[in-house]
């Protein structure tokens, strides 16, 4: 990629790329809100041509901080503090490890990892929506650590946290708000870890800021669309889109290696 955010002589973000990021982020938030998929999973494949494979996780760390902050604010009166502390004890060290692994992975293996995770997210989402995790101290630590590692290394790791929060007994606004606070703190930690490794510069930060700001009105667009179109249709469309994106990641990486 030339002339883009990750170009060699010094990254620059051109005007058309700002516009593309804005449109993609808004549409991703709309579709994510309608289908129930995480908006981060939907936006990620479209960011790669603009920020490059290595720029995806830093940009989304900043973007999802803003997205989760808005959700946390809406449900602030229903947030449960105890589960947040229990989860973060293991999740933040896990995120540090995941971020370190992300730094170690070369571009092509990283593209394969993201592609595999995108493909796996489709059956994983369906399985996790039907299950709860029994909230023993060992289960909370184990799931939280795994969530942290995946969140540090890949976009969309938050999908792993839902069965644990459901098992703890959260639902409705308490579930959404508590999950959002965990998301804010994990993504802030990721951003700090990425910055310490030299993977989050000012331009990537601005790109993430733009993505996050454009995702906020997308949530309102999703609410408008839900009232008019059947959610199952959109879920099917998004699954096809995510699957195609995952295959594209893997195919491109293997083509570069041959």
ABEGO torsion letter per residue (X at the ends): XBGBAABAAEBBBBAAAAAAAAAAAAAAAAAAAAAGBBAAAAAAAAAAAAAEAAAAAAAAAAAAAAAAAAAAAAAAAABBAAAAAAAAAAAAAAAAAAAAAAAABBAAAAAAAAAAAAAAAAAAAAAAAABBBBBBAAAAAAAAAAAAAAAAABBGAAAAAAAAAAAAGBBEAAAAAAAAAAAAAAAAAAAAAAAAAGABBAAAAAAAAAAAAAAAAAAAAAAAAAAABBAAAAAAAAAAAAAAAAAAAAAAAAAAAX
